[in-house]
């Protein structure tokens, strides 16, 4: 058991929850006000940061533990859920990089 304490939230204009076509979506990350002001000290010297996030809107009934067709496209061969970028993974965690602006 691992307990995660969120330190912020991400916002964007996208309304549909799907695995693909995020390339043009711009999200804004708002950090929790309780973080010390110096927690971001020096971050401007980096071009990107790594963001670990929780897929909190995934329907628990749709969690996949084995293999599936990527993008639910039956023309693609099945691959294990951890070999894909799908959101329906057992731990509901994702990783991305973001530009520092």
Secondary structure as GFF3:
##gff-version 3
##sequence-region A 1 101
A	DSSP	beta_strand	8	11	.	.	.	ID=ss1
A	DSSP	beta_strand	28	31	.	.	.	ID=ss2
A	DSSP	three_ten_helix	37	40	.	.	.	ID=ss3
A	DSSP	three_ten_helix	43	45	.	.	.	ID=ss4
A	DSSP	beta_strand	48	54	.	.	.	ID=ss5
A	DSSP	three_ten_helix	60	62	.	.	.	ID=ss6
A	DSSP	beta_strand	67	69	.	.	.	ID=ss7
A	DSSP	three_ten_helix	70	72	.	.	.	ID=ss8
A	DSSP	beta_strand	78	80	.	.	.	ID=ss9
A	DSSP	three_ten_helix	81	83	.	.	.	ID=ss10
A	DSSP	beta_strand	93	99	.	.	.	ID=ss11
###
